[in-house]
Amino acid sequence: MIRLVVLAAGRGRRLGVLGDDTPKWLLEVGGATIAERQLEAVRRAERHAPGLVGSVSVVVGHAAPAIERFATTQPELDIALVDNPAYDEINNWYSLLLALRSQPDGGREERTVVFNADLLARPDWFAKFLLDSASATTESLIAVDTERPLTDESMKVSGEHRLERIGKVGVERPVGEYVGMFMARGTVREGLAAALETYVGSNGAADHWYEHAIGETAAQGLPWVVWPTPDSEWIEIDDEADYAAALRLEAVR
């Protein structure tokens, strides 16, 4: 069974007025929000495998009431909200930790899948990841675009089949870009949670991304298995230029 987590607490400061009252998850692009696309993927995956997704949790912070209102329009999914009161002070690793803490212990076969709330892609793209995560014999999958040219801002990944390093800098011979979606279970999930717990109370860790913990656990030998994305038709919406690019992408689909 999959427990889906959406990390939607952060404030999109670089989106200007667009992000003042709207969380990234509820940004509308081409007539549908990112949230609607990601949740449509849950429904599609469930049609292939009923009972596949056991729960949907959304970590909220900035503009939380907007997500609360949206959740009431999705009663069949029974969305649980996890409050992150420190969303404006601590980076997204804390949102992930709060989500992991909120999940009951379902055993080593239960899989946690994480979607970043600013990841725009087609519903079938997300649905494929959910289905592959459910059937994976490995303890993890991490989504990597192995085709798109890398930039200074790319979250680079090295390791052709198994992640070796991840980060924006210091990654030699990168094979692609991490796109904000992963699955973890068993020892990988346990190791990730343990790494995140070590950041609590550490001033030096406040600005870490959760990818820092993924890199640490990979260096310790935990197997993060690369899942190549179906294509490069995705956008991480961080700023106004990204949003404009997302509108152009949806316009030609």
MARROKE-287959 format. One line per field, with one value per residue (C-alpha): z, y, x; residue in one letter; chain; residue number from 1. Coordinates in pm, 1 decimal, always signed. Layout:
<rs>
w = c(Z_...)
v = c(Y_...)
u = c(X_...)
residu = c(a_...)
chaine = c(A_...)
num = c(NUM_...)
</rs>
This chain:
<rs>
w = c(+0.0_-76.1_+156.3_-61.8_+77.4_-93.7_+35.9_-2.7_+293.2_+131.1_+13.6_-347.8_-286.2_-634.8_-785.0_-677.0_-619.9_-777.6_-469.2_-205.0_-134.6_-338.8_-245.3_-537.2_-524.8_-619.5_-907.6_-1211.6_-1539.4_-1853.9_-1674.7_-1392.5_-1078.1_-997.6_-717.2_-955.2_-1185.6_-905.4_-750.6_-1090.4_-1105.9_-779.4_-929.2_-1246.8_-1049.8_-833.1_-1141.3_-1238.0_-883.5_-636.1_-285.7_-415.1_-232.0_+132.9_+233.7_+101.3_+333.0_+242.3_+449.3_+472.9_+591.3_+366.0_+263.6_+444.6_+450.4_+68.6_+74.5_+353.9_+135.1_-165.1_+36.4_+112.6_-261.6_-274.5_-17.6_-181.4_-118.1_+252.0_+242.8_+576.0_+640.5_+832.6_+970.1_+948.9_+1176.7_+1089.6_+711.2_+689.3_+907.3_+816.4_+470.0_+324.7_+508.1_+810.7_+612.5_+505.2_+859.6_+993.9_+725.7_+809.0_+1179.5_+1111.9_+932.3_+1127.4_+1121.4_+842.4_+820.1_+584.4_+275.2_+311.1_+69.0_+118.4_-205.9_-201.2_-459.8_-449.5_-473.3_-740.0_-985.0_-1293.8_-1523.2_-1689.7_-1461.7_-1643.4_-1560.0_-1185.9_-1216.5_-1376.6_-1088.0_-834.3_-1013.1_-1052.7_-685.9_-578.7_-781.5_-721.6_-559.9_-459.7_-141.2_-329.0_-656.0_-725.4_-1035.2_-1256.3_-1596.4_-1785.2_-2108.7_-2025.0_-2049.5_-1703.6_-1574.9_-1268.4_-1094.2_-1170.0_-875.5_-1031.1_-975.4_-1037.9_-1068.9_-1376.1_-1200.5_-833.3_-696.6_-578.4_-520.7_-542.7_-530.2_-732.3_-701.5_-640.9_-840.9_-1082.4_-1403.4_-1346.2_-1531.8_-1497.0_-1282.2_-983.1_-1047.6_-702.1_-667.1_-482.1_-312.2_-2.7_+213.8_+453.7_+543.5_+299.4_+457.5_+806.7_+716.7_+559.1_+865.8_+1095.2_+890.7_+904.1_+1280.3_+1319.6_+1164.6_+1441.3_+1661.4_+1441.1_+1325.2_+1041.0_+903.5_+888.8_+522.1_+406.0_+135.9_+201.3_-91.8_+142.2_+356.5_+47.3_-47.0_+303.0_+313.8_-34.6_+84.3_+375.4_+128.6_+120.6_-229.4_-401.7_-738.7_-1034.2_-1208.1_-1547.0_-1621.8_-1925.5_-2093.5_-2013.7_-2020.4_-1663.0_-1489.9_-1133.1_-1081.8_-867.9_-1019.1_-1269.4_-1559.9_-1467.9_-1450.7_-1796.0_-1929.3_-1773.3_-1948.0_-2279.7_-2221.7_-2146.8_-2444.6_-2691.4_-2535.3)
v = c(+0.0_+355.1_+651.4_+960.7_+1281.6_+1620.3_+1885.9_+2208.1_+2425.2_+2661.8_+3014.7_+3093.3_+3425.6_+3435.5_+3410.3_+3768.0_+3856.8_+3525.8_+3344.1_+3590.6_+3418.6_+3100.7_+2799.9_+2654.1_+2336.8_+2539.1_+2731.7_+2700.3_+2615.0_+2545.8_+2517.0_+2285.1_+2321.3_+2120.7_+1963.7_+1849.1_+1689.0_+1505.2_+1381.8_+1276.4_+1056.1_+891.7_+815.3_+672.1_+453.0_+334.4_+233.0_+5.4_-123.3_-55.4_+15.9_+109.9_+444.9_+402.3_+767.8_+1115.4_+1366.5_+1727.2_+1928.1_+2283.8_+2617.7_+2923.0_+2993.2_+2677.9_+2780.3_+2767.9_+2405.5_+2325.4_+2455.2_+2262.2_+1939.1_+1960.0_+1935.6_+1596.3_+1393.2_+1056.8_+1092.1_+1182.9_+1418.2_+1463.0_+1794.2_+1807.0_+2153.7_+2288.8_+2595.7_+2654.8_+2661.4_+3016.1_+2945.1_+2594.2_+2447.1_+2164.7_+1883.3_+1968.2_+1930.9_+1585.2_+1490.4_+1600.8_+1393.5_+1084.1_+1130.2_+1147.3_+814.0_+500.9_+212.9_-2.1_-238.6_-266.7_-326.6_-1.6_+260.0_+636.3_+833.8_+1205.1_+1463.2_+1817.7_+2057.7_+2270.7_+1982.1_+2022.9_+1721.7_+1518.6_+1302.9_+985.9_+1073.5_+1074.6_+769.4_+566.9_+654.9_+544.1_+212.8_+149.2_+237.7_-13.7_-296.0_-214.9_-487.8_-223.9_-17.9_+311.1_+490.5_+846.5_+1029.8_+1163.1_+1329.9_+1183.5_+1376.4_+1745.4_+1962.0_+2060.0_+2416.9_+2575.1_+2553.0_+2183.7_+1940.5_+1711.9_+1337.4_+1109.0_+733.1_+569.8_+316.1_+389.0_+741.2_+824.5_+1199.5_+1467.2_+1846.1_+2165.5_+2176.6_+1925.9_+1643.8_+1494.0_+1326.6_+1387.7_+1161.7_+1387.6_+1611.0_+1511.7_+1624.1_+1623.2_+1277.9_+967.9_+644.4_+495.8_+193.4_-38.8_+51.0_+343.6_+506.6_+436.8_+577.3_+888.1_+957.6_+906.6_+1148.1_+1412.7_+1373.1_+1466.5_+1807.2_+1900.7_+2172.6_+2215.3_+2574.8_+2463.0_+2238.6_+2494.7_+2572.2_+2212.6_+2071.2_+1718.9_+1613.7_+1670.0_+1380.8_+1164.8_+1230.5_+1150.0_+818.5_+728.3_+794.6_+558.7_+283.6_+293.8_+207.9_+497.5_+353.5_+592.0_+600.2_+774.0_+1005.4_+917.0_+1245.9_+1599.7_+1752.3_+1872.7_+2203.1_+2289.0_+2621.3_+2836.8_+3182.9_+3388.6_+3269.8_+2906.9_+2984.6_+3144.2_+2837.7_+2613.5_+2808.9_+2766.8_+2393.8_+2338.2_+2550.2_+2311.9_+1984.8)
u = c(+0.0_+110.0_+86.0_+106.6_+256.8_+239.2_+478.3_+277.8_+379.9_+628.6_+564.4_+649.0_+819.8_+969.7_+620.9_+547.4_+181.9_+79.0_+207.0_+86.0_-245.4_-214.3_-1.5_+192.7_-16.1_-323.3_-167.1_-392.7_-223.3_-421.8_-754.5_-645.9_-437.9_-127.0_-331.8_-603.7_-347.8_-171.2_-496.3_-630.1_-319.6_-427.3_-768.4_-613.4_-376.7_-666.6_-863.0_-572.9_-522.3_-805.3_-679.0_-334.2_-322.6_-412.3_-389.2_-316.1_-146.3_-71.1_+176.6_+45.0_+180.7_+153.4_-207.2_-319.7_-691.4_-697.3_-580.7_-826.1_-1109.9_-981.6_-959.4_-1331.8_-1399.8_-1222.5_-1422.8_-1357.7_-983.1_-1013.7_-714.3_-537.0_-361.2_-33.4_+43.8_+397.5_+409.6_+776.6_+730.3_+869.1_+1173.3_+1293.7_+1342.6_+1134.0_+1317.2_+1102.4_+780.8_+892.7_+987.1_+647.7_+476.7_+681.7_+614.5_+240.4_+229.0_+142.2_+386.8_+251.4_+544.1_+835.8_+620.5_+425.9_+553.3_+573.3_+550.8_+632.2_+524.0_+657.0_+362.8_+529.6_+582.2_+363.9_+328.9_+54.6_-164.7_-55.9_+305.0_+230.6_+4.2_+283.1_+511.9_+248.8_+195.0_+567.9_+621.1_+358.5_+511.6_+880.0_+1086.3_+1341.3_+1314.8_+1309.5_+1254.2_+1368.0_+1244.8_+1523.9_+1499.5_+1794.7_+1727.8_+1684.0_+1998.3_+2121.8_+2153.9_+2312.5_+1972.0_+1918.9_+1911.6_+2170.1_+2198.5_+2495.1_+2469.7_+2317.6_+2095.9_+2152.0_+2186.3_+2537.2_+2518.8_+2250.1_+2275.0_+2297.0_+2676.0_+2953.9_+2796.0_+3048.5_+2931.1_+2558.1_+2318.1_+2015.1_+1797.1_+1585.6_+1228.2_+1066.1_+911.7_+1028.8_+920.0_+1081.3_+1007.4_+1185.9_+1543.0_+1552.6_+1249.2_+1384.6_+1726.1_+1574.8_+1360.8_+1659.7_+1871.5_+1598.6_+1566.3_+1933.3_+1857.4_+1612.1_+1758.7_+2064.5_+2105.0_+2325.1_+2051.8_+1769.8_+1834.5_+1881.8_+1658.7_+1532.2_+1749.1_+2045.1_+1920.6_+1870.4_+2232.6_+2353.9_+2169.9_+2294.8_+2651.3_+2584.4_+2497.4_+2118.1_+1992.4_+1814.9_+1712.9_+1686.6_+1345.7_+1386.7_+1095.1_+880.5_+978.6_+1089.7_+740.2_+745.7_+813.0_+904.1_+727.2_+956.0_+913.3_+716.5_+931.2_+857.0_+486.6_+496.6_+679.8_+414.4_+139.3_+320.9_+366.3_-1.3_-104.0_+61.9_-54.8)
residu = c(m_i_r_l_v_v_l_a_a_g_r_g_r_r_l_g_v_l_g_d_d_t_p_k_w_l_l_e_v_g_g_a_t_i_a_e_r_q_l_e_a_v_r_r_a_e_r_h_a_p_g_l_v_g_s_v_s_v_v_v_g_h_a_a_p_a_i_e_r_f_a_t_t_q_p_e_l_d_i_a_l_v_d_n_p_a_y_d_e_i_n_n_w_y_s_l_l_l_a_l_r_s_q_p_d_g_g_r_e_e_r_t_v_v_f_n_a_d_l_l_a_r_p_d_w_f_a_k_f_l_l_d_s_a_s_a_t_t_e_s_l_i_a_v_d_t_e_r_p_l_t_d_e_s_m_k_v_s_g_e_h_r_l_e_r_i_g_k_v_g_v_e_r_p_v_g_e_y_v_g_m_f_m_a_r_g_t_v_r_e_g_l_a_a_a_l_e_t_y_v_g_s_n_g_a_a_d_h_w_y_e_h_a_i_g_e_t_a_a_q_g_l_p_w_v_v_w_p_t_p_d_s_e_w_i_e_i_d_d_e_a_d_y_a_a_a_l_r_l_e_a_v_r)
chaine = c(A_A_A_A_A_A_A_A_A_A_A_A_A_A_A_A_A_A_A_A_A_A_A_A_A_A_A_A_A_A_A_A_A_A_A_A_A_A_A_A_A_A_A_A_A_A_A_A_A_A_A_A_A_A_A_A_A_A_A_A_A_A_A_A_A_A_A_A_A_A_A_A_A_A_A_A_A_A_A_A_A_A_A_A_A_A_A_A_A_A_A_A_A_A_A_A_A_A_A_A_A_A_A_A_A_A_A_A_A_A_A_A_A_A_A_A_A_A_A_A_A_A_A_A_A_A_A_A_A_A_A_A_A_A_A_A_A_A_A_A_A_A_A_A_A_A_A_A_A_A_A_A_A_A_A_A_A_A_A_A_A_A_A_A_A_A_A_A_A_A_A_A_A_A_A_A_A_A_A_A_A_A_A_A_A_A_A_A_A_A_A_A_A_A_A_A_A_A_A_A_A_A_A_A_A_A_A_A_A_A_A_A_A_A_A_A_A_A_A_A_A_A_A_A_A_A_A_A_A_A_A_A_A_A_A_A_A_A_A_A_A_A_A_A_A_A_A_A_A_A_A_A_A)
num = c(1_2_3_4_5_6_7_8_9_10_11_12_13_14_15_16_17_18_19_20_21_22_23_24_25_26_27_28_29_30_31_32_33_34_35_36_37_38_39_40_41_42_43_44_45_46_47_48_49_50_51_52_53_54_55_56_57_58_59_60_61_62_63_64_65_66_67_68_69_70_71_72_73_74_75_76_77_78_79_80_81_82_83_84_85_86_87_88_89_90_91_92_93_94_95_96_97_98_99_100_101_102_103_104_105_106_107_108_109_110_111_112_113_114_115_116_117_118_119_120_121_122_123_124_125_126_127_128_129_130_131_132_133_134_135_136_137_138_139_140_141_142_143_144_145_146_147_148_149_150_151_152_153_154_155_156_157_158_159_160_161_162_163_164_165_166_167_168_169_170_171_172_173_174_175_176_177_178_179_180_181_182_183_184_185_186_187_188_189_190_191_192_193_194_195_196_197_198_199_200_201_202_203_204_205_206_207_208_209_210_211_212_213_214_215_216_217_218_219_220_221_222_223_224_225_226_227_228_229_230_231_232_233_234_235_236_237_238_239_240_241_242_243_244_245_246_247_248_249_250_251_252_253)
</rs>
